[in-house]
Amino acid sequence: MMRINQLSSAPDRAGRYRVELEDGTVMRLYRQTVEDFGLYSGKEFTSEEFHALETSAGEMSAKMRAVRIVSASGVSKRELEHRLVQKGEDPDQAKAAVEWMSELSLIDDRKTAEQIVSCCISKGYGISRAKQALYEKRIPKELWEDALENYPDQLEKIMDFLQSKLTADSQEKEIRRVIDALLRRGHSYSSIRKALNKLSFDTEDLPEA
């Protein structure tokens, strides 16, 4: 048998109740778990009942953590499951939590892919950087094409970046450094050279695209 020594009367800032067991173990349970199992100070459990409580608590923990992660940033199903496991959730319960989120339409890889691409566009990144972001967020590759279909030409963004970093007197070393920065932002070398030519920078000593 397992007995509850003390159950807090109010939840903490995370919405969990502190449950102290007779062996000194402390559990932090969400209200639904407390209510589902009718918990109170002095309540006793058989081993089977306590195992059911632990399982339910784990499932609820994974679900609530999943909600917090998705609320904080756009994530794919794969990334969410990965992050839940990283945070210490049981892999099976992490998978179940992601399925639960999906069933409630709280997570959608297609919408997440669109959000990621939109963010990259607003930051003036090239399409290569957008692809990298999709990969890092574990978006399934079959969704990439649709998300990237209308990616706009970034020539104006490249020109704006060049003008913010260079002047008419900038030396080749400075120009190369800015080119490297633009490459890291996902722009193609040919597009960068085109922008440099439009702005009348000397590209004679730079490699051809």
Disulfide bonds with the S-S distance in Angstrom:
none
